Amino acid sequence: MKKAFVAVFVLGLTTIGTDASVLSQRRVNVAQARVQQQRPAAAARGGMLPLIQGMYINQLQRQTEITDDQFVKIVPFLRQYVAERSEIDGPRRIAARRQLNQAVMRGASDEELTPLIEQFDRVDAELQESQIKFLRSVDPLLNIRQRARLRVHLMQTEERIRRLIQESQNPTPAGQTPQRPNRPSQQ
């Protein structure tokens, strides 16, 4: 039930917009068609990936101030980056984090902790490598200001996704204001 609500909520966020975002969505559809022609397996994957990709793509052009031509060229790279990121950041990172946490909690020896730390660090390095690969692919298409805005857009989108996931896992009862992390309660 919670996942369905999050999916509908995220889908709603990615489809609400002004005429400019409708035009932007049309460009996304053209880019999606091109990507799907290139990768039929990716089109068949389904799940949450298209929703997450939509969150990254929806405000891309407005927030980074890129042209239509740049947008069409960047979207396939962005889709690939998000797909790689969700593959790495999903079950693999969760498993590495869980194993390391369990070992720490039970007081594992240094010999037990060393390979778990290395495994966790490898997953983190893969995430960083994926982002570097994406940025190296698209940076030549952008000016310096657009590059900076792209990085800010990526950070904001990742934070928004984290916040939506946290809210779906810890829903606030109706009528109550959600508390921000690291802030004392207002009671």
N, C-alpha and C positions, 0 to 999 in steps of 0.2 A: 504494500500500500504506500509506504513512504517513498520507494523508488518510483512508483507511478506518479506520485505527486511531484517529486523533484523533476521527473522527465517532462511533465506537463508544464510546470513552472518555468523550467529552462527553455522549453520550446516557446512558451509565451514570451519570455524575455527576448528571444532571438527573432521573433516575428513582429513585435510591436515596434512601430516607428513612424517616421514622417515620410513624405514623398521621396525625399533624398534616400532614405534607407530602403524604400521599395525599389528605387532605381538601382541601388547598391545590390539588393537581393537578386535583381535580374542579372546583374553582372556575375554574381556568385553562381547562379544557375547555369550560365554559359560556361563558366570555369569548371563547375561540377561535371557538366556533360563532357568536357574535354578530358578531365581527369578520369571519369568513368570509362571513357573509350580507351584510355591508356591502361587502366587497371580494373578490369572487370571483377577480380576477386575482392578488391577493396569495396566496390559497390555492393557486393553481396554480404559483407560482414555484418551490417546492422548494429543493433545494440545502442549503447550510449555514445559511441564515437561520433556519429553525425551531429548529435546535439552539442557535444563539446567543440567539435570543429566549427559549428555554427556560431558558438559564443566567441571564438577567436576571430572569425571572419566578419561577423555582423557589423562591428564598429571599426574595422580595420581602415577603411578608406577615409572615414571622417576623422579618426583620431591621428592618423599618420599623415594626412593631407597628400595622399598619393594620387596620381592621375589614373584614368580608366585603363590606360595601357599598362601601367605599372601593376595595378590591381590584378589584372588578368594574368600577368606573368608571375606574381607572387603567390596567388592562391594555391596553385598545385604544390609549391614548396611548403607552404604553411600547413596544408592538409597532411602531407607526408610527415612533417615535424610533429604534429599533434598525434598522429597515429603511432609513431615511434615512441613518443613520450608516454602515451597511455599504455603501450605494451611494456615499457620499462618500469613506469611508475605504478603500475597496477600490482598484480599478484607477486611479481618478483621482488619489488621493493618492500611490500608488506611482509612477505615471508622472511626476507633478510632482517628487517627491523624486529619482527616477532622473535626470531631465533636469537638475535643478539640480546634483546630485552629479557627473554626467559633465562638465558645463560647468566646474565648479570644478576638477575633476581635470585637465582639459586646459588650464587657464589661460585661460579665456574672458575676453573684454574686458568692461568695465563695461556697454557697450551690449548685449552678449549676456546678461549676468547679470540686468540690471534686469527684463526681462519674465518671466524664469524665477522670480525672487524674488517678483514680484507674483502670478504664477500660484500658487505654493506658498502664499503668504499668503492668497489667496482661498479655496483649499481648506480651510485651517485655520479661516478665518473662517466658512465654511459649516458646519463641524463644530460650532463654538461656537454659531452661530445655531440649529442644530438642537436642541442641548441646552437652550438658553435657551427656545426655543419649547415644548419638552416640559415643562420645569419651570414655566413660566408657565401651562401648561394644567392641571397637577396640583396646584400649590401651593395654590390656593383650596380644594381638597378636604382638605387636611392641616393639622394644627396645627404649630407651630414645631418641636417635637421630632421629629415625623415627617418634616418637610422636611429637617432635618439628617440624619436616619438614611437617607433616600432618597439624598441626595448621597453619603454614605459607601458605601451599597450599590452605587451606580453605579460609584464609583471602584474598589471591591474587585472587582466583576464584570469591569470592563475589565482590571484587572491580572491576574486569573485567566485570562481569555481570552488575553492577551498571553503569559503564562507557558506555557499549553498549546500555543500556536502555536510558541513558541521550543523547547519540549521536543520537539515533533514534528519540527522542522527539525534539531535537534541532539540526537538520542537519546543517552542515557547507556548505555554497555554494561552488561549484566547484572552485578550484584554490586558496581557502583561507585555511590558516593553522588554525586548531581549537585552541582556547585559553584555557590554563589550568586554572582551578579555582584558585582564590586567587593570580593571577598574573596580573599585570597591562598590558594593551594593548601595543603592540610593535610598535605603530604608531609614 
